[in-house]
């Protein structure tokens, strides 16, 4: 099994939208692009409405269908995860930013 595994449960369905609360308290609706695995950890890629930037977070499913999103604080981990994202979604029309 490779270090990267991609779960694409969303391709043939209506887009899934999550309301994300940013650090400044602003709430932003984001479309889920996909959930993918890198080195045993799951990550989620989101695109805010009316924006082409991609936001990537560490992802975990909790009880009661809740999810936990965490910032990726480690620069090396962030580099691996963004590389994995671009390998998987490189043909999509997203704006590439190499910062969190």
C-alpha positions in Angstrom: 0.0 0.0 0.0 1.3 3.4 -0.9 1.9 6.3 1.6 -1.0 8.2 0.0 -4.6 6.9 -0.4 -7.4 9.0 -1.7 -11.1 8.5 -0.9 -13.2 10.0 -3.6 -16.7 9.5 -2.4 -17.9 12.8 -3.7 -17.2 12.7 -7.4 -20.7 11.5 -8.6 -22.7 13.3 -5.9 -23.8 16.8 -5.2 -21.0 18.8 -3.6 -20.8 18.5 0.2 -20.5 21.9 1.9 -19.1 22.5 5.4 -19.4 25.7 7.4 -15.9 26.5 8.6 -15.4 28.9 11.4 -12.1 30.8 10.9 -9.7 31.9 13.7 -11.2 35.4 13.5 -14.7 34.0 14.0 -15.9 34.5 10.4 -18.0 31.6 9.1 -17.3 30.5 5.6 -19.1 27.8 3.5 -16.6 25.5 1.9 -17.0 22.8 -0.7 -15.4 19.5 0.2 -13.0 18.5 -2.6 -11.9 15.2 -1.1 -10.5 13.3 1.9 -7.1 11.7 1.4 -4.6 9.8 3.5 -0.9 10.5 3.8 1.3 8.3 6.0 -1.6 7.0 8.0 -3.3 10.3 8.7 -6.4 11.6 7.0 -6.7 15.1 5.5 -9.5 17.1 4.0 -9.3 19.6 1.1 -11.8 22.4 1.1 -12.5 25.3 -1.2 -14.3 28.4 0.2 -17.3 29.7 -1.7 -16.4 32.3 -4.3 -12.7 31.5 -4.0 -10.2 29.2 -5.7 -7.8 28.8 -2.8 -7.6 25.3 -1.3 -7.6 24.9 2.4 -6.2 21.6 3.8 -6.7 20.4 7.3 -6.0 17.2 9.3 -9.3 15.4 9.5 -10.9 13.0 11.9 -14.4 11.7 12.3 -15.8 11.9 15.8 -18.9 10.4 17.4 -22.3 11.6 16.3 -21.2 12.3 12.7 -19.1 15.3 13.9 -15.7 16.0 12.4 -12.5 17.5 13.8 -10.4 19.7 11.7 -6.9 20.7 12.9 -4.4 23.0 11.4 -1.2 21.4 10.1 1.5 23.0 12.2 4.6 21.1 11.2 6.2 22.5 8.0 7.5 19.1 6.8 4.1 17.5 7.3 2.4 20.4 5.5 4.8 20.0 2.5 4.1 16.3 2.2 0.3 16.8 2.4 0.2 19.6 -0.1 2.4 17.6 -2.5 0.0 14.7 -2.1 -3.0 17.0 -2.8 -1.5 18.4 -6.0 -0.5 15.0 -7.2 -4.1 13.9 -6.8 -5.9 17.1 -7.9 -3.2 18.7 -10.1 -5.5 19.0 -13.1 -8.2 20.9 -11.2 -8.6 24.7 -11.4 -7.4 25.7 -8.0 -5.1 28.5 -7.0 -1.9 27.1 -5.6 -0.6 28.7 -2.4 2.3 27.2 -0.6 1.4 28.6 2.7 -1.1 27.6 5.4 
